[in-house]
Amino acid sequence: MQKDYRATYVAGLVNARALETEAIQILSRQVERLENYPEMEAALRRHIRESEVQRDRLDELLSSLGTSSSGLKDLVTGFVANLAAIGHAVAPDEVLKNAMANYAFEHYEIAAYRALIALAELAGHADAHAVLDLSLREEERMAQWCHDNLESVTRRYAQLRAQGETAGV
């Protein structure tokens, strides 16, 4: 493995692992409050399980390089994720804010995995490509779900609000 690229690649893996921890925290807080949006709840629950597996894959890649994740980084990103979830929870349009944030977050994760694939190649860690590509495809599927369902979530929110029901969750 080329040493010039290895440190950057390892830092990217650690960052991606922290990102998955953040995703799990954010989505876990959201699904607790989605009784009026069963399709969204189901999709988020599926993606939480995927994110847990993605985090495990990243742990395996880090282990194969003789290193591990950053507990401090996981702690900080988990804390920030909880703050973000709390910030949206007090908003009357929580579900819309979450739907838009999830759409953006999935694209951020897509970018992270694309960058990791390039860094793995530069660092000579060819074994990582298939693993990272699998996680990338999962993120792309979730981003597509967010894209395909943003309008229906928005319409459901507006319908519930017009009927005087609790529309945010």
Backbone bond lengths (Angstrom), bond angles and torsions (degrees), N, CA, C in turn:
res aa  C-N    CA-C-N  psi(-1)  N-CA   C-N-CA  omega(-1)  CA-C   N-CA-C  phi
1 M - - - 1.454 - - 1.527 108.06 -
2 Q 1.287 116.32 133.47 1.454 119.83 -179.18 1.519 109.96 -71.05
3 K 1.339 115.26 120.21 1.458 120.78 -174.93 1.524 112.96 -62.92
4 D 1.306 117.09 -31.38 1.463 119.44 -179.10 1.535 111.86 -61.64
5 Y 1.308 116.51 -32.06 1.458 121.15 -177.07 1.529 113.03 -99.53
6 R 1.314 117.67 -20.63 1.464 122.07 -174.39 1.529 111.90 -58.27
7 A 1.309 118.35 -47.08 1.472 120.73 -177.04 1.525 111.18 -62.28
8 T 1.318 116.62 -40.70 1.467 120.54 178.88 1.520 110.35 -66.31
9 Y 1.326 115.88 -41.42 1.460 121.30 179.07 1.534 111.08 -63.86
10 V 1.327 116.90 -46.97 1.463 121.16 179.31 1.533 110.02 -61.14
11 A 1.318 117.24 -43.33 1.474 120.23 177.49 1.523 110.32 -60.37
12 G 1.316 117.01 -38.90 1.466 120.87 177.40 1.518 111.97 -64.24
13 L 1.326 117.28 -40.42 1.464 120.56 177.19 1.527 111.19 -64.23
14 V 1.328 116.22 -43.26 1.468 120.64 178.71 1.528 109.69 -62.63
15 N 1.318 116.63 -43.40 1.468 120.46 178.98 1.529 111.40 -63.87
16 A 1.330 116.94 -41.61 1.461 120.26 179.53 1.526 110.94 -65.56
17 R 1.322 116.46 -36.72 1.468 119.66 177.76 1.532 109.87 -64.38
18 A 1.314 116.70 -42.88 1.467 120.56 177.25 1.530 110.22 -63.72
19 L 1.318 116.71 -36.80 1.460 121.47 178.05 1.524 110.76 -63.05
20 E 1.333 117.00 -41.35 1.467 120.33 177.66 1.527 110.84 -65.84
21 T 1.332 116.65 -38.10 1.467 120.01 175.94 1.522 109.86 -61.17
22 E 1.319 116.14 -42.82 1.463 120.97 177.85 1.526 110.63 -62.17
23 A 1.316 117.19 -44.32 1.470 121.01 -179.96 1.522 110.78 -60.14
24 I 1.315 116.65 -44.42 1.469 120.89 -179.74 1.528 109.93 -60.82
25 Q 1.318 116.58 -43.81 1.466 120.57 179.98 1.536 111.22 -63.92
26 I 1.308 116.52 -48.04 1.470 120.76 -178.20 1.527 110.81 -61.23
27 L 1.321 116.13 -50.58 1.467 119.78 -176.62 1.527 111.65 -66.98
28 S 1.322 117.00 -35.81 1.465 120.30 178.87 1.521 111.08 -62.63
29 R 1.311 117.36 -37.54 1.472 120.36 177.89 1.529 110.47 -69.95
30 Q 1.301 116.99 -34.81 1.471 120.16 -178.75 1.522 111.94 -69.45
31 V 1.326 118.11 -44.81 1.473 119.72 -174.55 1.518 112.34 -65.91
32 E 1.310 117.00 -21.04 1.460 120.38 177.52 1.530 111.69 -66.16
33 R 1.338 117.37 -15.62 1.465 120.95 -169.91 1.535 113.21 -128.03
34 L 1.311 118.95 27.73 1.465 120.59 -173.66 1.527 114.11 -114.91
35 E 1.318 118.30 39.24 1.457 119.10 -176.08 1.531 113.41 -62.60
36 N 1.312 118.84 -25.58 1.467 121.58 179.32 1.533 113.92 -90.12
37 Y 1.321 116.70 2.31 1.465 121.53 -175.73 1.534 109.16 -135.70
38 P 1.341 117.93 68.67 1.473 120.39 -173.79 1.532 114.18 -62.62
39 E 1.324 117.54 -34.15 1.463 119.55 179.62 1.530 110.50 -67.45
40 M 1.321 115.85 -41.04 1.459 120.46 178.45 1.525 110.21 -66.15
41 E 1.324 115.95 -42.37 1.463 119.95 178.26 1.529 110.64 -59.05
42 A 1.321 117.17 -46.32 1.469 121.01 -179.39 1.526 111.37 -62.70
43 A 1.337 116.67 -43.01 1.468 120.16 179.84 1.530 110.78 -64.29
44 L 1.315 116.69 -41.63 1.464 119.75 -179.70 1.519 110.74 -68.10
45 R 1.312 117.97 -38.84 1.474 120.27 177.54 1.530 110.64 -62.71
46 R 1.329 116.98 -41.87 1.477 120.40 176.38 1.515 110.11 -60.21
47 H 1.332 115.31 -43.66 1.462 118.18 -175.81 1.533 111.74 -72.76
48 I 1.311 117.74 -28.91 1.471 119.58 173.68 1.530 108.94 -60.44
49 R 1.326 116.43 -46.18 1.480 119.88 178.83 1.525 110.65 -62.10
50 E 1.335 117.09 -41.91 1.468 120.01 176.91 1.523 110.80 -61.50
51 S 1.315 116.29 -43.42 1.468 120.62 -178.75 1.521 111.42 -63.86
52 E 1.316 117.09 -36.40 1.461 120.41 176.37 1.529 110.68 -63.36
53 V 1.327 116.34 -41.41 1.467 120.85 177.68 1.529 109.78 -67.78
54 Q 1.317 117.24 -40.83 1.471 120.73 177.86 1.520 110.51 -60.31
55 R 1.321 116.69 -42.29 1.467 120.82 178.02 1.535 109.90 -61.60
56 D 1.339 117.10 -41.28 1.461 120.81 177.42 1.531 111.28 -63.74
57 R 1.326 116.66 -39.84 1.471 120.19 177.75 1.527 110.84 -61.13
58 L 1.328 115.36 -42.34 1.459 119.87 179.28 1.525 110.56 -64.75
59 D 1.333 117.08 -38.99 1.469 120.93 175.24 1.522 110.76 -59.34
60 E 1.328 116.39 -42.64 1.469 120.64 179.41 1.529 111.21 -64.36
61 L 1.324 117.05 -41.69 1.467 119.59 177.49 1.520 110.84 -63.38
62 L 1.333 116.38 -44.24 1.464 119.88 178.36 1.525 110.73 -61.68
63 S 1.317 116.98 -42.16 1.459 121.43 178.80 1.525 111.40 -62.92
64 S 1.321 116.42 -39.51 1.470 120.18 179.34 1.521 111.95 -64.30
65 L 1.341 115.90 -19.76 1.459 121.37 177.67 1.529 111.69 -97.97
66 G 1.329 115.70 4.22 1.452 120.11 178.05 1.517 114.34 77.40
67 T 1.331 116.74 26.56 1.464 120.77 -179.99 1.529 109.26 -139.10
68 S 1.310 116.86 -175.90 1.464 120.73 -179.52 1.523 109.80 -146.71
69 S 1.321 114.78 179.77 1.465 120.40 -178.50 1.515 110.74 -76.03
70 S 1.311 115.03 173.12 1.456 122.11 178.90 1.523 109.51 -100.60
71 G 1.325 116.22 112.03 1.457 120.18 178.10 1.514 111.87 -60.53
72 L 1.333 116.45 -38.60 1.461 120.59 179.47 1.523 110.57 -64.27
73 K 1.330 116.55 -44.13 1.469 119.88 -179.59 1.529 110.04 -63.94
74 D 1.339 117.21 -40.73 1.465 120.53 177.08 1.520 111.00 -62.32
75 L 1.318 116.50 -42.04 1.462 121.19 179.72 1.527 110.99 -62.21
76 V 1.318 116.15 -46.10 1.466 120.86 -178.41 1.521 110.74 -66.35
77 T 1.329 117.94 -46.45 1.470 119.14 -178.73 1.526 111.34 -67.52
78 G 1.334 117.27 -34.64 1.460 119.96 175.56 1.520 111.35 -64.04
79 F 1.324 116.44 -40.79 1.467 121.69 178.25 1.526 110.60 -64.02
80 V 1.316 116.41 -45.68 1.473 121.24 179.49 1.530 110.02 -62.95
81 A 1.327 116.94 -40.25 1.462 120.47 178.73 1.519 111.29 -61.53
82 N 1.315 115.99 -42.25 1.464 119.30 178.60 1.519 111.51 -65.74
83 L 1.322 117.39 -37.82 1.466 120.34 176.54 1.529 111.00 -63.11
84 A 1.322 116.16 -42.37 1.469 120.07 178.96 1.520 110.79 -62.45
85 A 1.323 116.31 -42.78 1.470 120.07 179.53 1.525 110.98 -63.93
86 I 1.315 116.43 -40.60 1.466 120.37 178.40 1.527 110.29 -64.95
87 G 1.327 116.20 -40.91 1.465 120.70 179.35 1.512 112.41 -59.47
88 H 1.318 117.36 -39.89 1.462 120.63 178.67 1.516 111.50 -76.57
89 A 1.324 117.88 -31.05 1.463 121.53 -174.88 1.523 112.66 -62.64
90 V 1.315 117.70 -27.84 1.461 119.94 -179.11 1.527 112.29 -86.35
91 A 1.308 117.02 -7.87 1.463 120.70 -179.15 1.528 110.00 -83.00
92 P 1.330 117.76 138.39 1.466 119.12 179.15 1.534 112.14 -64.51
93 D 1.318 117.33 -25.09 1.462 121.45 178.98 1.535 110.67 -105.30
94 E 1.320 115.87 39.46 1.470 122.79 -177.42 1.523 112.60 -49.90
95 V 1.318 117.18 -47.18 1.457 120.21 -175.37 1.534 110.93 -63.45
96 L 1.328 117.62 -36.75 1.466 119.80 178.06 1.522 111.09 -68.67
97 K 1.324 116.26 -43.90 1.468 119.76 177.68 1.526 110.48 -60.13
98 N 1.326 116.37 -43.00 1.461 120.28 179.14 1.527 111.73 -65.43
99 A 1.315 117.08 -42.22 1.467 120.31 -179.95 1.526 110.86 -61.52
100 M 1.322 116.48 -42.18 1.471 119.98 178.92 1.528 111.32 -70.21
101 A 1.324 116.56 -41.73 1.465 120.37 178.89 1.527 110.85 -64.59
102 N 1.318 117.55 -39.77 1.463 120.67 178.64 1.524 111.05 -63.46
103 Y 1.312 116.04 -40.84 1.469 120.85 178.12 1.533 109.83 -58.97
104 A 1.322 115.89 -46.60 1.465 120.18 179.70 1.528 111.23 -67.68
105 F 1.323 117.21 -42.77 1.461 121.57 -177.67 1.526 111.12 -62.32
106 E 1.327 117.20 -40.95 1.471 120.15 178.36 1.523 110.92 -60.75
107 H 1.313 116.94 -39.11 1.462 119.36 178.47 1.528 111.66 -69.60
108 Y 1.310 116.63 -32.48 1.465 120.52 174.56 1.529 110.06 -63.84
109 E 1.336 116.33 -42.98 1.463 119.96 177.88 1.533 111.36 -65.73
110 I 1.316 116.71 -38.46 1.469 120.22 176.16 1.522 109.71 -58.06
111 A 1.313 116.38 -47.12 1.472 120.42 178.97 1.519 110.74 -61.08
112 A 1.330 117.26 -40.92 1.465 120.61 179.97 1.530 110.83 -61.72
113 Y 1.328 117.38 -44.51 1.467 119.57 -179.91 1.527 112.08 -69.34
114 R 1.310 117.81 -36.40 1.475 119.66 175.68 1.526 110.49 -61.97
115 A 1.330 116.44 -42.99 1.464 120.51 178.28 1.523 110.64 -64.77
116 L 1.326 117.33 -40.99 1.465 120.42 179.50 1.523 111.83 -63.04
117 I 1.307 117.33 -38.56 1.467 120.44 177.97 1.528 109.63 -61.18
118 A 1.330 117.08 -44.51 1.467 120.56 177.89 1.523 110.74 -63.63
119 L 1.330 117.49 -43.28 1.468 120.88 -179.88 1.528 111.28 -65.66
120 A 1.332 117.37 -37.93 1.466 120.59 178.00 1.524 110.16 -61.55
121 E 1.312 116.29 -41.58 1.465 120.25 178.11 1.519 110.82 -63.72
122 L 1.324 116.74 -45.92 1.468 120.20 179.55 1.527 112.07 -63.12
123 A 1.329 115.62 -36.15 1.465 120.56 -178.43 1.527 112.44 -82.09
124 G 1.318 116.83 -4.95 1.463 120.30 179.19 1.522 113.52 76.78
125 H 1.312 118.09 23.44 1.463 122.41 179.52 1.529 108.96 -99.94
126 A 1.322 115.72 66.64 1.464 122.67 -174.66 1.524 112.56 -60.19
127 D 1.334 117.43 -29.82 1.460 120.84 -179.54 1.524 112.20 -62.04
128 A 1.305 117.34 -22.12 1.464 121.41 -175.49 1.518 112.97 -78.49
129 H 1.309 117.68 -22.10 1.466 120.22 -171.65 1.518 112.26 -55.43
130 A 1.320 118.60 -50.36 1.470 121.58 -176.57 1.530 110.98 -62.95
131 V 1.319 117.03 -40.59 1.464 121.73 -179.14 1.527 110.25 -65.97
132 L 1.312 116.20 -47.19 1.465 120.50 -179.52 1.521 111.00 -66.79
133 D 1.320 116.54 -37.94 1.459 120.58 179.39 1.530 111.03 -65.31
134 L 1.326 117.48 -36.85 1.459 120.91 177.14 1.538 110.43 -62.12
135 S 1.320 116.68 -45.42 1.468 120.21 177.54 1.525 110.90 -64.44
136 L 1.319 116.93 -40.02 1.464 121.37 177.31 1.524 110.26 -58.16
137 R 1.325 117.67 -46.59 1.473 121.41 -179.19 1.536 110.46 -62.88
138 E 1.327 117.55 -38.14 1.463 120.35 178.15 1.530 110.77 -64.84
139 E 1.322 116.50 -41.25 1.470 120.34 178.12 1.528 110.54 -65.81
140 E 1.318 116.59 -39.15 1.466 119.72 178.05 1.526 111.22 -64.24
141 R 1.327 116.93 -38.65 1.477 119.72 177.15 1.528 110.97 -63.72
142 M 1.331 116.45 -42.24 1.463 118.87 -179.92 1.525 110.49 -68.24
143 A 1.317 117.02 -39.31 1.467 119.88 176.93 1.521 110.09 -61.59
144 Q 1.308 116.83 -38.91 1.471 120.50 177.95 1.518 110.51 -65.96
145 W 1.336 117.02 -40.15 1.465 119.76 176.63 1.530 109.49 -60.71
146 C 1.328 117.20 -45.55 1.472 120.91 178.66 1.525 110.51 -58.52
147 H 1.321 116.12 -43.93 1.466 121.70 178.75 1.529 110.73 -61.73
148 D 1.323 115.76 -49.48 1.462 121.02 -175.18 1.529 113.10 -67.76
149 N 1.325 117.40 -23.84 1.461 120.62 -173.12 1.523 114.91 -110.66
150 L 1.308 118.31 -2.70 1.458 120.51 -179.20 1.533 111.35 -59.76
151 E 1.306 116.72 -42.80 1.467 119.75 -179.77 1.523 111.58 -65.37
152 S 1.329 117.85 -44.20 1.466 119.61 -178.34 1.533 111.43 -67.80
153 V 1.327 117.74 -36.46 1.472 120.42 176.18 1.529 109.19 -64.68
154 T 1.322 116.81 -42.16 1.464 121.07 179.15 1.529 110.57 -62.68
155 R 1.322 116.98 -44.87 1.461 120.99 179.39 1.531 111.18 -64.17
156 R 1.314 116.92 -40.94 1.469 120.72 178.73 1.526 109.81 -63.29
157 Y 1.316 116.72 -44.15 1.462 121.37 177.90 1.536 109.92 -57.89
158 A 1.332 117.06 -49.46 1.463 121.41 -177.96 1.534 110.62 -63.30
159 Q 1.316 116.69 -40.05 1.469 120.99 178.91 1.529 110.56 -62.91
160 L 1.301 117.37 -47.69 1.469 121.08 179.98 1.529 111.01 -62.81
161 R 1.309 115.45 -41.20 1.470 119.77 -179.57 1.531 110.55 -65.04
162 A 1.348 116.08 -41.75 1.472 120.37 179.45 1.529 111.45 -64.22
163 Q 1.321 115.90 -29.38 1.467 120.83 179.27 1.534 111.78 -85.33
164 G 1.330 115.68 -1.39 1.456 119.70 178.62 1.514 114.03 79.39
165 E 1.338 117.13 12.57 1.460 120.85 179.00 1.523 109.53 -88.53
166 T 1.323 115.20 167.51 1.460 120.02 174.90 1.511 107.67 -67.60
167 A 1.314 116.00 108.22 1.455 120.67 -173.12 1.521 113.23 -93.79
168 G 1.327 116.42 -25.03 1.465 119.46 -173.64 1.502 113.79 -65.34
169 V 1.303 116.16 -33.11 1.468 118.93 -178.44 1.502 111.29 -131.67
